[in-house]
Amino acid sequence: MHWLELPAVKWATPIPLLAIIAPVIWWFFRDTWRGLDAEALTLRRDLAARNEIDYRPMVALTMVALILIMQEYYGRGDFFEQAIRPWIARRARAHPSGFFKPAVYDELYLRLWWGLTRIGGYLVPLLLWRFIFPRDHLADFGLRGNGFLSHAWIYAMCVAVMVPVLNLVSYQPDFANYYPMYKLAGRSWLDFAVWEVLYVGQFFALEIFFRGFWLRAMRTFGAGAIWSMVVPYCMIHFGKPYLEACGAMVAGVVLGSLAMRTRSIYAGFLVHGTVAILMDVLALYRRHGLPTALTPTGTRHFAFLYWSSLLWIAWTLAIAVLAFKGWRATRGRRDSAPAPGS
């Protein structure tokens, strides 16, 4: 796969892939997009009839811009080094036996700062929205769980597609070098667990922000709300591997359409969280860096010998869910078919 690293090949790789994937996505979600446009048209007609303006898009986009700016300038490593790391160092010197141990966990503190500023920023709309629009319900930000099990097969389908793709992409040098974002995640089970909990929690807040809050606030945009969300969603991937940043376009459209189809963020969150954990595991596995020590400074070890199986276990379970869904659908059509001679 070294040919994929050639600049003359790599820059153009997403184009044929998008050409192949786009018709599939259109076929699967075309009814969802049509319904969103019809709903938006009704909302705009009602607003026009009442001579009212929907201020939600204006407020939401202003809020989004401010949150992303704050995250970019105050959630990055340079601000951490200027303001947070010196404070941690002072606390550690004042309390040598206290909570802070920068000699051991310095990079973990940096990643905690990154994750908490993302989570905090993404959840700000949940804190402020009811004060601005008191008649809106926060549960409408994709937080309702009704019907989740009936849509579980969509989650399984996404995982079934993504697992082979991840396995292929994991051989790319930029992928293996970038993930996990916390470079010491494989140092110990403690490092790995803390990082993955933070990482997955950040994805949950991200899904609320982009696929819950954003799409609900932009409902008068119809299907265009999904594409308006995809642009900044791609931009937060800048700095990540090139093919992943390009893939964020597809992921944004699919996860956004999935959220609007199910009226819930949970299926999208599970897809995002599963893929994120598998990406970290694959990257560590490729460079033989998976954890064995229980803690960074301890002497106890535990070696898990079946990491390579996790990927295909997830894929097999996804295929099993899809097979069950297909069997149920076939059985339902057969049971509803009229009896011969009736």
MIVEX-26298 format. One record per residue (C-alpha): residue number from 1; x, y, z; residue in one letter. Coordinates in Angstrom, 3 decimals, padded with zeros to 6 digits. Each point is the difference from the previous one (the first is absolute). Last residue first. Layout:
# MIVEX-26298
+-----+----------+----------+----------+------+
:  nr :     east :    north :       up : rest :
+-----+----------+----------+----------+------+
: NUM :        X :        Y :        Z :    A :
...
+-----+----------+----------+----------+------+
This chain:
# MIVEX-26298
+-----+----------+----------+----------+------+
:  nr :     east :    north :       up : rest :
+-----+----------+----------+----------+------+
: 342 : -057.281 : -016.154 : -001.555 :    S :
: 341 :  001.291 : -002.740 : -002.293 :    G :
: 340 :  003.495 :  000.070 :  001.404 :    P :
: 339 :  000.134 :  001.813 :  003.369 :    A :
: 338 :  000.539 :  003.755 : -000.127 :    P :
: 337 :  003.520 :  001.188 :  000.969 :    A :
: 336 :  000.202 :  001.513 :  003.480 :    S :
: 335 :  001.742 : -003.024 :  001.532 :    D :
: 334 :  002.500 : -000.184 : -002.865 :    R :
: 333 :  000.783 :  003.698 :  000.163 :    R :
: 332 :  000.527 : -000.193 :  003.776 :    G :
: 331 :  002.208 : -003.088 : -000.324 :    R :
: 330 :  002.193 :  001.739 : -002.544 :    T :
: 329 :  000.293 :  003.098 :  002.212 :    A :
: 328 :  000.806 : -002.071 :  003.093 :    R :
: 327 :  002.630 : -002.018 : -001.894 :    W :
: 326 :  001.594 :  003.160 : -001.391 :    G :
: 325 :  000.141 :  001.565 :  003.478 :    K :
: 324 :  001.529 : -003.191 :  001.389 :    F :
: 323 :  002.602 :  000.021 : -002.764 :    A :
: 322 :  000.780 :  003.650 :  000.712 :    L :
: 321 :  000.440 : -000.742 :  003.710 :    V :
: 320 :  002.261 : -002.961 : -000.835 :    A :
: 319 :  002.067 :  002.158 : -002.372 :    I :
: 318 :  000.540 :  002.533 :  002.781 :    A :
: 317 :  000.971 : -002.748 :  002.434 :    L :
: 316 :  002.494 : -001.370 : -002.532 :    T :
: 315 :  001.543 :  003.463 : -000.563 :    W :
: 314 :  000.398 :  000.636 :  003.733 :    A :
: 313 :  001.555 : -003.456 :  000.419 :    I :
: 312 :  002.183 :  000.771 : -003.009 :    W :
: 311 :  001.537 :  003.056 :  001.578 :    L :
: 310 :  000.266 : -001.569 :  003.447 :    L :
: 309 :  001.917 : -003.023 : -001.322 :    S :
: 308 :  003.293 :  001.847 : -000.458 :    S :
: 307 : -000.103 :  001.032 :  003.644 :    W :
: 306 : -000.217 : -003.600 :  001.197 :    Y :
: 305 :  003.042 : -000.457 :  002.213 :    L :
: 304 : -000.770 :  002.413 :  002.823 :    F :
: 303 :  003.170 :  000.324 :  002.069 :    A :
: 302 : -000.412 :  000.912 :  003.660 :    F :
: 301 :  002.858 :  001.516 :  001.940 :    H :
: 300 :  000.744 :  000.966 :  003.589 :    R :
: 299 :  003.153 :  001.993 :  000.659 :    T :
: 298 : -001.553 :  003.422 :  000.488 :    G :
: 297 :  001.210 :  003.416 : -001.154 :    T :
: 296 : -002.033 :  000.414 : -003.196 :    P :
: 295 : -002.904 : -002.141 :  001.262 :    T :
: 294 : -001.362 : -003.429 : -001.003 :    L :
: 293 :  002.943 : -000.792 : -002.263 :    A :
: 292 : -000.923 : -001.887 : -003.216 :    T :
: 291 : -001.180 :  002.739 : -002.322 :    P :
: 290 : -000.004 : -000.200 : -003.823 :    L :
: 289 :  003.076 :  001.398 : -001.724 :    G :
: 288 :  000.876 : -002.585 : -002.637 :    H :
: 287 :  000.127 :  002.665 : -002.753 :    R :
: 286 : -002.928 : -001.412 : -001.964 :    R :
: 285 : -001.849 : -000.917 :  003.213 :    Y :
: 284 :  000.187 :  003.539 :  001.333 :    L :
: 283 : -001.511 :  001.368 : -003.227 :    A :
: 282 : -002.631 : -002.757 : -000.095 :    L :
: 281 : -001.050 :  000.585 :  003.613 :    V :
: 280 : -000.280 :  003.749 : -000.515 :    D :
: 279 : -002.028 : -000.415 : -003.196 :    M :
: 278 : -002.227 : -002.622 :  001.656 :    L :
: 277 : -000.782 :  002.423 :  002.827 :    I :
: 276 : -000.910 :  002.789 : -002.423 :    A :
: 275 : -002.097 : -002.287 : -002.247 :    V :
: 274 : -002.052 : -001.231 :  002.936 :    T :
: 273 : -000.512 :  003.509 :  001.376 :    G :
: 272 : -001.081 :  001.481 : -003.336 :    H :
: 271 : -002.385 : -002.842 : -000.816 :    V :
: 270 : -001.392 :  000.004 :  003.537 :    L :
: 269 : -000.419 :  003.773 : -000.139 :    F :
: 268 : -001.826 : -000.222 : -003.314 :    G :
: 267 : -002.428 : -002.577 :  001.400 :    A :
: 266 : -000.507 :  002.164 :  003.094 :    Y :
: 265 : -000.567 :  003.356 : -001.689 :    I :
: 264 : -003.770 : -000.378 : -000.301 :    S :
: 263 : -002.767 :  001.139 : -002.342 :    R :
: 262 :  000.548 : -003.356 : -001.787 :    T :
: 261 :  000.043 :  001.473 : -003.522 :    R :
: 260 :  001.391 :  003.328 :  001.123 :    M :
: 259 :  002.852 : -001.643 :  001.925 :    A :
: 258 :  000.715 : -002.363 : -002.901 :    L :
: 257 :  000.103 :  002.905 : -002.427 :    S :
: 256 :  002.502 :  001.783 :  002.232 :    G :
: 255 :  002.045 : -003.164 :  000.500 :    L :
: 254 :  000.086 : -000.698 : -003.742 :    V :
: 253 :  000.654 :  003.596 : -001.089 :    V :
: 252 :  002.672 :  000.584 :  002.642 :    G :
: 251 :  001.655 : -003.376 : -000.593 :    A :
: 250 :  000.213 :  000.647 : -003.733 :    V :
: 249 :  001.557 :  003.425 :  000.437 :    M :
: 248 :  002.156 : -001.295 :  002.869 :    A :
: 247 :  001.506 : -002.465 : -002.493 :    G :
: 246 :  001.962 :  002.862 : -001.542 :    C :
: 245 :  001.491 :  000.841 :  003.409 :    A :
: 244 :  000.698 : -003.701 :  000.499 :    E :
: 243 :  001.756 : -000.238 : -003.350 :    L :
: 242 :  002.233 :  002.940 :  000.866 :    Y :
: 241 :  001.083 : -001.249 :  003.437 :    P :
: 240 : -001.050 :  002.401 :  002.789 :    K :
: 239 :  001.123 :  003.621 :  000.028 :    G :
: 238 : -003.378 :  001.251 : -001.191 :    F :
: 237 : -002.692 : -002.267 :  001.445 :    H :
: 236 : -001.768 :  002.915 :  001.715 :    I :
: 235 : -000.444 :  001.409 : -003.518 :    M :
: 234 : -001.973 : -002.992 : -001.217 :    C :
: 233 : -002.612 :  000.550 :  002.731 :    Y :
: 232 :  000.039 :  003.696 : -000.832 :    P :
: 231 : -001.165 : -000.834 : -003.567 :    V :
: 230 : -002.187 : -003.029 :  000.815 :    V :
: 229 : -002.471 :  001.990 :  002.115 :    M :
: 228 : -001.140 :  002.155 : -002.935 :    S :
: 227 : -000.302 : -003.229 : -001.996 :    W :
: 226 : -002.401 : -001.530 :  002.523 :    I :
: 225 : -002.053 :  003.186 :  000.344 :    A :
: 224 : -000.411 : -000.013 : -003.791 :    G :
: 223 : -002.384 : -002.932 :  000.423 :    A :
: 222 : -002.587 :  002.483 :  001.276 :    G :
: 221 :  001.414 :  003.436 :  000.857 :    F :
: 220 : -002.974 :  000.723 :  002.308 :    T :
: 219 :  001.340 : -002.775 :  002.256 :    R :
: 218 :  003.192 :  001.924 :  000.703 :    M :
: 217 : -000.336 :  000.017 :  003.800 :    A :
: 216 : -000.786 : -003.731 :  000.014 :    R :
: 215 :  002.912 : -000.807 : -002.287 :    L :
: 214 :  002.484 :  001.987 :  002.083 :    W :
: 213 : -001.138 : -001.198 :  003.432 :    F :
: 212 : -000.117 : -003.720 : -000.784 :    G :
: 211 :  002.407 : -000.998 : -002.781 :    R :
: 210 :  002.713 :  002.608 :  000.536 :    F :
: 209 : -000.144 :  000.792 :  003.717 :    F :
: 208 : -001.564 : -003.175 :  001.400 :    I :
: 207 :  002.308 : -002.082 : -002.203 :    E :
: 206 :  003.009 :  001.949 :  001.232 :    L :
: 205 : -001.023 : -000.549 :  003.644 :    A :
: 204 : -000.095 : -003.765 : -000.617 :    F :
: 203 :  003.272 :  000.174 : -001.910 :    F :
: 202 :  001.704 :  001.785 :  002.914 :    Q :
: 201 : -001.238 : -002.719 :  002.333 :    G :
: 200 :  001.571 : -002.586 : -002.330 :    V :
: 199 :  003.374 :  001.720 :  000.230 :    Y :
: 198 : -000.173 :  000.575 :  003.755 :    L :
: 197 : -000.947 : -003.633 :  000.667 :    V :
: 196 :  002.641 : -001.120 : -002.517 :    E :
: 195 :  002.718 :  002.110 :  001.616 :    W :
: 194 : -000.717 : -001.088 :  003.553 :    V :
: 193 : -000.108 : -003.672 : -001.033 :    A :
: 192 :  003.215 :  000.069 : -002.058 :    F :
: 191 :  001.997 :  001.894 :  002.613 :    D :
: 190 : -001.193 : -002.353 :  002.740 :    L :
: 189 :  000.673 : -003.060 : -002.161 :    W :
: 188 :  003.569 :  001.170 : -000.349 :    S :
: 187 :  002.433 :  001.617 : -002.435 :    R :
: 186 : -002.260 : -000.628 : -002.989 :    G :
: 185 : -001.847 :  003.309 :  000.348 :    A :
: 184 :  003.352 :  001.803 :  000.208 :    L :
: 183 : -000.432 :  001.766 : -003.354 :    K :
: 182 : -003.379 :  001.477 :  000.883 :    Y :
: 181 : -001.261 :  000.692 : -003.525 :    M :
: 180 : -000.103 : -003.762 : -000.463 :    P :
: 179 :  000.574 :  000.168 : -002.866 :    Y :
: 178 :  002.063 :  002.409 : -002.107 :    Y :
: 177 :  003.004 : -002.175 : -000.888 :    N :
: 176 : -002.018 : -003.078 : -000.957 :    A :
: 175 : -002.327 :  002.076 : -002.186 :    F :
: 174 :  002.810 :  001.994 : -001.636 :    D :
: 173 :  001.854 : -003.239 : -000.810 :    P :
: 172 : -002.962 : -001.626 : -001.814 :    Q :
: 171 : -000.539 : -003.640 :  001.016 :    Y :
: 170 : -002.960 :  000.996 :  002.182 :    S :
: 169 : -001.860 :  001.137 : -003.122 :    V :
: 168 : -000.698 : -003.567 : -001.105 :    L :
: 167 : -001.200 : -001.267 :  003.386 :    N :
: 166 : -002.029 :  003.147 :  000.417 :    L :
: 165 : -001.744 : -000.561 : -003.342 :    V :
: 164 : -000.716 : -003.635 :  000.881 :    P :
: 163 : -001.577 :  001.140 :  003.308 :    V :
: 162 : -001.900 :  002.957 : -001.470 :    M :
: 161 : -002.567 : -001.838 : -002.131 :    V :
: 160 : -001.121 : -002.479 :  002.663 :    A :
: 159 :  000.055 :  002.791 :  002.596 :    V :
: 158 : -002.318 :  002.151 : -002.114 :    C :
: 157 : -002.342 : -002.951 : -000.601 :    M :
: 156 : -000.111 : -000.809 :  003.712 :    A :
: 155 : -000.974 :  003.575 :  000.842 :    Y :
: 154 : -002.758 : -000.198 : -002.609 :    I :
: 153 : -001.102 : -003.359 :  001.472 :    W :
: 152 : -000.462 :  001.678 :  003.387 :    A :
: 151 : -002.852 :  002.089 : -001.430 :    H :
: 150 : -002.838 : -001.958 :  001.612 :    S :
: 149 :  002.021 : -000.157 :  003.198 :    L :
: 148 :  000.185 :  003.793 :  000.229 :    F :
: 147 : -003.728 :  000.499 : -000.495 :    G :
: 146 : -000.388 :  002.455 :  002.858 :    N :
: 145 :  003.363 :  001.104 :  001.425 :    G :
: 144 : -000.648 :  003.730 : -000.085 :    R :
: 143 :  003.163 :  002.077 :  000.208 :    L :
: 142 :  000.079 :  001.174 : -003.607 :    G :
: 141 : -000.081 :  003.678 :  000.920 :    F :
: 140 : -003.772 : -000.408 :  000.411 :    D :
: 139 :  000.639 : -001.091 :  003.604 :    A :
: 138 :  001.053 :  003.599 :  000.629 :    L :
: 137 : -003.609 :  001.095 : -000.385 :    H :
: 136 : -000.744 :  003.381 : -001.559 :    D :
: 135 : -002.574 :  002.328 :  001.570 :    R :
: 134 :  002.624 :  001.846 :  002.034 :    P :
: 133 :  001.937 :  001.201 : -003.074 :    F :
: 132 :  002.801 :  002.208 :  001.356 :    I :
: 131 :  000.168 : -001.342 :  003.563 :    F :
: 130 : -000.713 : -003.535 : -001.275 :    R :
: 129 :  002.960 :  000.233 : -002.386 :    W :
: 128 :  002.664 :  000.997 :  002.508 :    L :
: 127 :  001.032 : -003.155 :  001.863 :    L :
: 126 : -000.595 : -002.500 : -002.803 :    L :
: 125 :  001.747 :  002.390 : -002.400 :    P :
: 124 :  003.147 : -000.098 :  002.211 :    V :
: 123 :  000.343 : -003.786 : -000.380 :    L :
: 122 :  002.400 :  000.112 : -002.961 :    Y :
: 121 :  002.208 :  002.514 :  001.766 :    G :
: 120 :  000.292 : -002.033 :  003.183 :    G :
: 119 :  000.720 : -003.239 : -001.861 :    I :
: 118 :  002.628 :  001.631 : -002.189 :    R :
: 117 :  001.608 :  001.888 :  002.897 :    T :
: 116 : -000.058 : -003.232 :  002.032 :    L :
: 115 :  001.682 : -002.005 : -002.740 :    G :
: 114 :  002.847 :  002.434 : -000.678 :    W :
: 113 :  000.643 :  000.567 :  003.711 :    W :
: 112 : -000.025 : -003.739 :  000.615 :    L :
: 111 :  002.387 : -000.434 : -002.917 :    R :
: 110 :  002.451 :  002.468 :  001.520 :    L :
: 109 : -000.349 : -001.624 :  003.420 :    Y :
: 108 :  000.770 : -003.372 : -001.630 :    L :
: 107 :  003.123 :  001.523 : -001.519 :    E :
: 106 :  001.302 :  001.008 :  003.438 :    D :
: 105 : -001.002 : -003.234 :  001.742 :    Y :
: 104 :  003.218 : -001.399 :  001.449 :    V :
: 103 :  002.237 :  003.016 :  000.723 :    A :
: 102 : -003.144 :  002.117 :  000.261 :    P :
: 101 : -001.228 : -001.830 :  003.122 :    K :
: 100 : -003.032 :  001.958 :  001.211 :    F :
:  99 : -002.242 : -001.567 :  002.655 :    F :
:  98 :  002.102 :  000.773 :  003.067 :    G :
:  97 :  003.159 : -001.483 :  001.460 :    S :
:  96 :  002.217 :  002.862 : -001.156 :    P :
:  95 : -002.592 :  002.645 :  001.000 :    H :
:  94 :  001.496 :  003.456 : -000.573 :    A :
:  93 :  002.288 : -001.233 : -002.775 :    R :
:  92 : -002.845 : -001.873 : -001.715 :    A :
:  91 : -002.333 :  002.987 :  000.271 :    R :
:  90 :  002.634 :  002.282 : -001.529 :    R :
:  89 :  000.608 : -002.464 : -002.852 :    A :
:  88 : -003.756 : -000.286 : -000.661 :    I :
:  87 : -000.255 :  003.810 : -000.221 :    W :
:  86 :  002.977 :  000.114 : -002.366 :    P :
:  85 : -001.667 : -002.661 : -002.204 :    R :
:  84 : -003.329 :  001.859 : -000.146 :    I :
:  83 :  000.937 :  003.464 : -001.226 :    A :
:  82 :  002.706 :  000.085 : -002.674 :    Q :
:  81 :  000.353 : -003.711 : -000.740 :    E :
:  80 : -003.760 : -000.567 : -000.036 :    F :
:  79 : -000.439 :  003.029 : -002.252 :    F :
:  78 :  002.526 : -001.514 : -002.440 :    D :
:  77 : -001.622 : -003.428 :  000.210 :    G :
:  76 : -003.386 :  001.103 : -001.259 :    R :
:  75 : -003.286 :  000.496 :  001.831 :    G :
:  74 :  000.295 :  003.772 :  000.390 :    Y :
:  73 :  000.433 :  001.223 : -003.585 :    Y :
:  72 : -001.763 : -002.708 : -002.004 :    E :
:  71 : -002.559 : -000.852 :  002.669 :    Q :
:  70 : -000.929 :  003.656 :  000.460 :    M :
:  69 : -000.368 :  000.477 : -003.745 :    I :
:  68 : -002.136 : -003.147 : -000.312 :    L :
:  67 : -002.284 :  001.192 :  002.805 :    I :
:  66 : -000.332 :  003.522 : -001.409 :    L :
:  65 : -000.849 : -001.226 : -003.501 :    A :
:  64 : -002.507 : -002.548 :  001.317 :    V :
:  63 : -001.780 :  002.612 :  002.140 :    M :
:  62 : -000.291 :  002.366 : -002.937 :    T :
:  61 : -001.264 : -002.871 : -002.136 :    L :
:  60 : -002.571 : -000.978 :  002.643 :    A :
:  59 : -001.301 :  003.527 :  000.569 :    V :
:  58 : -000.431 :  000.713 : -003.694 :    M :
:  57 : -001.468 : -003.444 : -000.753 :    P :
:  56 : -002.430 :  000.261 :  002.949 :    R :
:  55 : -001.308 :  003.482 : -000.823 :    Y :
:  54 : -002.993 : -001.301 : -001.936 :    D :
:  53 : -001.644 :  003.170 : -001.279 :    I :
:  52 : -003.724 :  000.669 :  000.283 :    E :
:  51 : -002.675 :  001.391 : -002.316 :    N :
:  50 : -002.426 : -002.640 :  001.302 :    R :
:  49 : -000.657 : -001.314 : -003.517 :    A :
:  48 :  003.696 :  000.299 : -000.795 :    A :
:  47 :  000.923 : -002.102 :  003.036 :    L :
:  46 : -002.575 : -002.638 : -000.940 :    D :
:  45 :  001.303 : -000.076 : -003.566 :    R :
:  44 :  003.577 : -000.359 :  001.254 :    R :
:  43 : -000.955 : -002.923 :  002.251 :    L :
:  42 : -001.903 : -001.754 : -002.786 :    T :
:  41 :  002.942 :  000.390 : -002.376 :    L :
:  40 :  002.379 : -001.347 :  002.650 :    A :
:  39 : -002.152 : -003.124 :  000.477 :    E :
:  38 : -000.070 : -000.625 : -003.753 :    A :
:  37 :  003.764 :  000.490 : -000.245 :    D :
:  36 :  000.594 : -002.387 :  002.901 :    L :
:  35 : -002.314 : -002.603 : -001.543 :    G :
:  34 :  001.866 :  000.126 : -003.315 :    R :
:  33 :  003.313 : -000.369 :  001.822 :    W :
:  32 : -001.240 : -003.080 :  001.887 :    T :
:  31 : -001.460 : -001.487 : -003.190 :    D :
:  30 :  003.362 :  000.440 : -001.752 :    R :
:  29 :  001.935 : -001.599 :  002.887 :    F :
:  28 :  000.877 : -003.475 : -001.291 :    F :
:  27 :  000.012 :  000.760 : -003.712 :    W :
:  26 :  001.975 :  003.228 :  000.464 :    W :
:  25 :  002.570 : -001.745 :  002.223 :    I :
:  24 :  000.464 : -002.744 : -002.594 :    V :
:  23 :  000.233 :  002.532 : -002.829 :    P :
:  22 :  002.687 :  001.970 :  001.927 :    A :
:  21 :  002.233 : -002.974 :  000.853 :    I :
:  20 :  001.391 : -000.735 : -003.458 :    I :
:  19 :  000.616 :  003.605 : -001.051 :    A :
:  18 :  001.377 :  000.713 :  003.479 :    L :
:  17 :  002.526 : -002.808 : -000.436 :    L :
:  16 :  000.916 :  001.257 : -003.463 :    P :
:  15 :  000.782 :  003.465 :  001.439 :    I :
:  14 :  001.516 : -001.051 :  003.347 :    P :
:  13 :  003.154 : -001.425 : -001.651 :    T :
:  12 :  000.929 :  003.206 : -001.853 :    A :
:  11 :  002.377 :  001.447 :  002.606 :    W :
:  10 :  001.530 : -003.419 :  000.698 :    K :
:   9 :  001.010 : -000.939 : -003.540 :    V :
:   8 :  002.278 :  002.842 : -001.114 :    A :
:   7 :  001.187 :  000.379 :  003.610 :    P :
:   6 :  001.149 : -003.661 :  000.131 :    L :
:   5 : -001.124 : -001.423 :  003.359 :    E :
:   4 : -002.561 : -002.281 : -001.651 :    L :
:   3 :  002.843 : -001.726 : -001.866 :    W :
:   2 :  001.273 : -001.243 :  003.369 :    H :
:   1 : -003.018 : -002.331 :  000.204 :    M :
+-----+----------+----------+----------+------+
